[in-house]
Amino acid sequence: MGRQGRYSPEVRERAVRMVLDHQDEHSSQWAAISSIAAKFGCTTETLRRWVREAEIDQGRRAGITSDERQRMKELERENRELKRANAILREASVYFAQAELDRRRK
């Protein structure tokens, strides 16, 4: 489960949309981010990360999309679980093999 952020998805989307819509009115995207971050009560770095993520998701910037990142997390979690299960099965097979050898010696 992902951690719940301080800002709702609606607030994030609105702030990002404002930056993308009004960046031409500022000298740079950073100036737009600084201006709009103050209005939403978040840090400029937080809003900058939201904007970068939105640009990647929209295909405006190269990088891993949010969906791809989520899928990678799920696959990594599944991989950890499978490795753990394999280790348990390996230990169990060693235990039962040793028990079978001990039984045959008697």
C-alpha positions as CSV (number, residue, x, y, z in Angstrom):
1,M,0.0,0.0,0.0
2,G,1.2,3.5,-0.9
3,R,1.5,6.1,1.8
4,Q,-1.2,8.7,1.9
5,G,0.2,12.1,1.1
6,R,-0.6,15.4,2.7
7,Y,-2.3,16.7,-0.5
8,S,-5.3,15.0,-2.2
9,P,-4.9,13.9,-5.8
10,E,-7.3,16.6,-6.9
11,V,-5.1,19.3,-5.3
12,R,-2.0,17.8,-7.0
13,E,-3.7,17.7,-10.4
14,R,-5.0,21.3,-10.0
15,A,-1.6,22.6,-9.0
16,V,0.1,20.8,-11.9
17,R,-2.5,22.0,-14.4
18,M,-2.1,25.6,-13.2
19,V,1.7,25.4,-13.7
20,L,1.4,23.9,-17.2
21,D,-1.4,26.4,-18.2
22,H,0.4,29.5,-16.8
23,Q,4.1,28.8,-17.3
24,D,4.1,31.0,-20.5
25,E,3.1,33.9,-18.3
26,H,6.3,33.6,-16.3
27,S,9.9,33.9,-17.2
28,S,10.5,30.2,-16.6
29,Q,8.7,27.1,-15.5
30,W,10.5,27.4,-12.2
31,A,9.1,30.9,-11.7
32,A,5.6,29.5,-12.4
33,I,6.2,26.7,-9.9
34,S,7.4,29.1,-7.2
35,S,4.4,31.3,-7.7
36,I,1.8,28.6,-7.7
37,A,3.4,26.5,-4.9
38,A,2.9,29.4,-2.5
39,K,-0.7,29.6,-3.4
40,F,-1.2,25.9,-2.6
41,G,0.9,25.9,0.5
42,C,3.4,23.3,-0.7
43,T,7.1,23.6,-1.3
44,T,8.5,24.5,-4.7
45,E,10.3,21.2,-4.8
46,T,7.1,19.2,-4.1
47,L,5.3,20.9,-6.9
48,R,8.3,20.6,-9.2
49,R,8.3,16.8,-8.7
50,W,4.5,16.7,-9.4
51,V,5.0,18.6,-12.6
52,R,7.9,16.4,-13.7
53,E,5.8,13.3,-13.0
54,A,2.9,14.7,-14.9
55,E,5.1,15.6,-17.9
56,I,6.5,12.0,-18.0
57,D,3.0,10.5,-17.7
58,Q,1.8,12.8,-20.6
59,G,4.8,11.8,-22.8
60,R,6.3,15.4,-22.7
61,R,9.4,14.2,-20.9
62,A,11.4,11.0,-21.0
63,G,11.2,8.7,-18.0
64,I,9.3,5.9,-16.3
65,T,5.5,6.6,-16.1
66,S,3.6,6.3,-12.9
67,D,1.9,3.1,-14.2
68,E,5.2,1.6,-15.1
69,R,6.7,2.5,-11.7
70,Q,3.7,0.9,-9.9
71,R,4.0,-2.2,-12.0
72,M,7.7,-2.5,-11.2
73,K,6.9,-2.2,-7.5
74,E,4.3,-4.9,-7.8
75,L,6.7,-7.2,-9.7
76,E,9.5,-6.5,-7.2
77,R,7.2,-7.4,-4.3
78,E,6.1,-10.6,-6.1
79,N,9.7,-11.5,-6.8
80,R,10.6,-11.1,-3.0
81,E,7.7,-13.3,-2.1
82,L,8.7,-16.0,-4.5
83,K,12.3,-15.9,-3.4
84,R,11.1,-16.3,0.2
85,A,8.8,-19.2,-0.7
86,N,11.6,-20.9,-2.6
87,A,13.9,-20.5,0.4
88,I,11.3,-22.1,2.6
89,L,10.7,-25.0,0.2
90,R,14.5,-25.5,-0.1
91,E,14.8,-25.7,3.6
92,A,11.8,-28.1,3.9
93,S,13.2,-30.4,1.2
94,V,16.6,-30.6,3.0
95,Y,14.8,-31.3,6.3
96,F,12.7,-34.1,4.7
97,A,15.6,-35.6,2.8
98,Q,17.6,-35.7,6.0
99,A,14.7,-37.3,7.9
100,E,14.4,-40.0,5.1
101,L,18.1,-40.7,5.3
102,D,17.9,-41.1,9.1
103,R,14.9,-43.4,8.8
104,R,16.7,-45.7,6.3
105,R,19.7,-46.1,8.7
106,K,17.6,-47.5,11.4
